[in-house]
Structure formats: C-alpha cells, structure tokens
Amino acid sequence: MKSMLRILAIIALLGVQLAAAETKWYVGDERCRPPKDDGTYSAPYDAREHPGDFPTFPGADKPGWFCSYQREDGVLVQHGNSLTPQQQWLAVWAAGANAMN
C-alpha cells in the first residue's frame, strides 16, 4: 500500500512539473501562423517582467517572430515582436526607457 501511495505521489509531482514547464509559444491566427520552436526565433519575452535582469540566456540575441497584416476593414493586426529579448530589455529598462515603439 505504501509503495502504491509513493507511486501516485511521484506521478502527481511529475504532472505538476510538466504543467509548470510548458512554455507559452507564439500566438497567431489563420493568416499569421506562428513558427515552430526550432531555434530560428527567440522564445516569447516580455521585458517588463524582468526588471534588472538583462537577458543572457541562449537565444536572447535572436529576433522574435512577428507577423502583421491589414484586415479588409482597415485594422492593422500584429502578432509578436521582431526585437531580440536584449533589444526589448534595453528599450524598457535602459536610459530612455519605454522606447519600444
């Protein structure tokens, strides 16, 4: 009985780890299909979530994926950001902050 409880506890812990390890990849739509996570683009990054933490992780110097188009009603739709995580961080936290436009 104890071994069965241990196995169930391990399975539960593995499930929690897998759920926490999921990285939210890029979101797009039918006209802008997000890329596969093949190392071509950096992972999605939000510099506002990392004050004081300049990104040095592998891929921080790769551009982010982006796609934009104009709908039939004239609205511009954009997914993603072409800046590298390092450029995003500098635009938000370096001198002249909030220059991501």
C-alpha positions as CSV (number, residue, x, y, z in Angstrom):
1,M,0.0,0.0,0.0
2,K,2.8,2.4,0.9
3,S,4.5,1.7,-2.5
4,M,1.3,2.5,-4.3
5,L,1.0,5.8,-2.5
6,R,4.6,6.7,-3.3
7,I,4.0,5.9,-7.0
8,L,0.8,8.1,-7.0
9,A,2.7,10.9,-5.3
10,I,5.5,10.7,-7.9
11,I,3.1,10.7,-10.7
12,A,1.3,13.8,-9.3
13,L,4.6,15.6,-8.9
14,L,5.6,14.8,-12.4
15,G,2.3,16.2,-13.7
16,V,2.8,19.4,-11.8
17,Q,6.3,19.8,-13.2
18,L,5.2,19.2,-16.7
19,A,2.4,21.8,-16.4
20,A,4.8,24.3,-14.9
21,A,7.5,23.6,-17.6
22,E,5.2,24.4,-20.5
23,T,6.5,27.5,-22.3
24,K,3.8,29.7,-23.9
25,W,4.9,29.9,-27.5
26,Y,3.8,32.5,-30.0
27,V,0.1,33.0,-30.8
28,G,-1.1,33.8,-34.2
29,D,-4.2,33.4,-36.3
30,E,-5.3,31.8,-39.7
31,R,-3.3,34.4,-41.7
32,C,-0.2,34.5,-39.3
33,R,0.7,31.0,-38.4
34,P,3.3,31.0,-35.5
35,P,6.6,29.3,-36.2
36,K,7.7,26.0,-34.7
37,D,10.0,26.1,-31.8
38,D,13.0,25.2,-34.0
39,G,15.6,27.7,-32.7
40,T,15.1,30.2,-35.5
41,Y,13.4,32.8,-33.3
42,S,13.8,33.7,-29.6
43,A,11.2,32.5,-27.2
44,P,8.4,35.0,-26.4
45,Y,9.8,37.5,-24.0
46,D,8.3,40.4,-22.0
47,A,11.0,42.7,-20.7
48,R,8.6,44.3,-18.2
49,E,8.6,41.0,-16.3
50,H,12.4,41.1,-15.8
51,P,13.5,44.4,-14.2
52,G,17.2,44.4,-13.5
53,D,17.7,41.1,-15.3
54,F,19.4,41.7,-18.7
55,P,18.7,38.6,-20.8
56,T,21.7,36.5,-21.4
57,F,20.0,33.1,-21.9
58,P,20.7,31.1,-25.1
59,G,18.8,32.8,-28.0
60,A,18.5,36.2,-26.3
61,D,20.2,37.7,-29.3
62,K,17.8,36.1,-31.8
63,P,14.9,38.2,-33.2
64,G,11.4,37.4,-32.1
65,W,8.8,36.2,-34.5
66,F,6.3,38.7,-35.8
67,C,3.6,38.9,-38.5
68,S,1.4,41.7,-39.4
69,Y,-1.3,42.4,-42.0
70,Q,-4.2,44.8,-42.7
71,R,-7.7,43.4,-42.5
72,E,-10.4,44.1,-45.0
73,D,-11.9,46.7,-42.6
74,G,-8.5,48.6,-42.5
75,V,-7.5,47.4,-39.0
76,L,-3.8,46.5,-38.7
77,V,-3.2,43.2,-36.9
78,Q,0.2,42.3,-35.5
79,H,1.4,39.2,-33.7
80,G,4.8,39.1,-31.9
81,N,7.7,41.5,-31.9
82,S,10.8,41.4,-34.1
83,L,13.1,42.8,-31.4
84,T,15.5,40.4,-29.7
85,P,14.9,39.9,-26.0
86,Q,18.1,42.0,-25.4
87,Q,16.7,44.9,-27.5
88,Q,13.4,44.7,-25.7
89,W,15.0,44.8,-22.3
90,L,17.2,47.8,-23.3
91,A,14.1,49.6,-24.7
92,V,12.2,49.2,-21.5
93,W,14.9,49.4,-18.7
94,A,17.9,51.4,-20.2
95,A,18.2,55.1,-20.5
96,G,15.3,56.5,-22.5
97,A,13.1,53.7,-21.1
98,N,9.8,52.9,-22.7
99,A,11.1,53.4,-26.3
100,M,9.7,50.1,-27.6
101,N,7.6,52.0,-30.3
